[in-house]
Amino acid sequence: MSAKGATPAAPAVAPPRAEIGAVALGGALGSAGRWLVSLALPGAAGGLAWATLVVNLSGALAMGLLVAWLETRRSTHPLVRPFAAVGLLGGWTTYSTLVLDVRTTLADGRAGEALLYVVATLVVGVGAAVLGLVLGHRWFGGDDTHAESLVEEGEL
């Protein structure tokens, strides 16, 4: 069969136990890192929850970079994505804490700040992920136009 008619090789699949272990290890590292950021950037009473904002925006940027890096590789170990995307970045980012921060801000009577916090996190977060994709494609040799299609298809 010619190369033109050849079907691409299926990606390597890791055993389910190995995937669970990779996700758990990545999640432990990501969560520990997030906790350290919360210690370094403690929220002042009545102030913006900077630690949550920092980890969520940096996590969005890192996810964009990771996706771009993965796209430019012919093959990667089957545990890279579960470890890095699901575990590490899943443990690093914390939208559940964002919700609690917004609830606290609303309870303190600061509705405008709560709305700004949510909009900034979501808009800047999507922008950071797209920026990560674009930068990643440039750094790792991928195609910038693919970043736009991921956003349009809702895969990001």
Secondary structure, DSSP 8 states (H G I E B T S, - for coil): --TTT----------HHHHHHHHHHHHHHHHHHHHHHHHHS---TTS--HHHHHHHHHHHHHHHHHHHHHHT-S---TTHHIIIIIIIHHHH--HHHHHHHHHHHHHTT-HHHHHHHHHHHHHHHHHHHHHHHHHHHHHHT--HHHHHHHHHHT--
